[in-house]
């Protein structure tokens, strides 16, 4: 049982502690790797959150339309606007990740 989780944990620790070598970089204290990791996590978490939110919104809208087909046009427009706002939040995370990459 203990050996099952030991290999993935060691692989993750090795990946997190490995510092890439940049030949012409002025930053030598290893912060660039942490910023890259933070940017990647930010994009990933934002994408998962936006995907889950969009899925739940569309599922609820389709269920509402299924129960009352006459209200489809009154449900569809707010659903599309809400999905656009959710996608904008994921794009904001991407922009912030790009800004983080430019800081270091």
N, C-alpha and C positions, 0 to 999 in steps of 0.2 A: 504494500500500500504506500509506503513512504517513498519508494523508488519511482513511482508513477509521476509524482509531481516534482521530484527533484530535478529531472532533466529540463523541463520547461522553465522552472525558476532559475536555474543556472544559465540557461540560454538568454533569458530576459535580463538578468543582471549583467551578463557579459555584453549584451547589445547596448544597454543603458550606460555602462561605464566606458565603453570604447569611445575614444575621442579621435575624430578624423583629423588627418594632417592636411593643412592647407599651406601650400608653398608660399604664396604671396600675401597672406593675410597678416594684418597688423594685430589682430586679436590672438593672443597666445594662452589665455587663461582657460580655454575650453568652454566659454559661454555660448559660442556659436552652435555647438551641438545641442545644448539644452534649449536654445531658442528654436532650432529646427524641430526638435521633438515637441515642444509646446505648440508650434504652429501646425504641425501635422495632427496632433491630438485635437486642437481647436477645430480644424476643418472636419475631422472625422466625427467628433461629437455633434457638431452642428448639422452635418449631413444626416446622421442617424436621427437626431431630434426632428429635423424638418421632414424626413421621410415618414417617421411614425405619426407625426401630426397631420401630414397630408393624407396618409392612409386612413386615419380615424375620421377626418373631416369628410372625405369622399364616401367612406362607408356609411356614415350617418346621413349624408345627403341622399345617397342611393336608397337607403332604407326609407327615408321620408318620402322620396318620390314614389317608391314602390307602394307605400301606404296611401298616398294621395297623388295620383298622377296628374291631376288638374293643377297642382301647385308647382309643377316642375320648373316653369320659367321664373317663379318667385324664389325658388331654392337655388337654382343653378348659378345665378349672377352673384349672390353673396358668397357662395362656395368658391367660385373662381377668384374673387377678390381676396378671400381669406387664404387661399392657396398661394396667391401671388405674394401676400405679406409673409407667409411662412418661408417661401423661397428667398425673399429679400433678406430675411434673417440669416439664412445660410450663406448668402453672398456677402453679407457684412462680415461674417466670420472669415471668409476667404480674403477679403480686403484687409482685415486686421492681421491675418497671418502674413500677408505680403508686406505690410508695414513692419511687422516684427522681424522679418528677414532682412529688411533694409536698415534696421537700427544697428545691427552688429556687423 
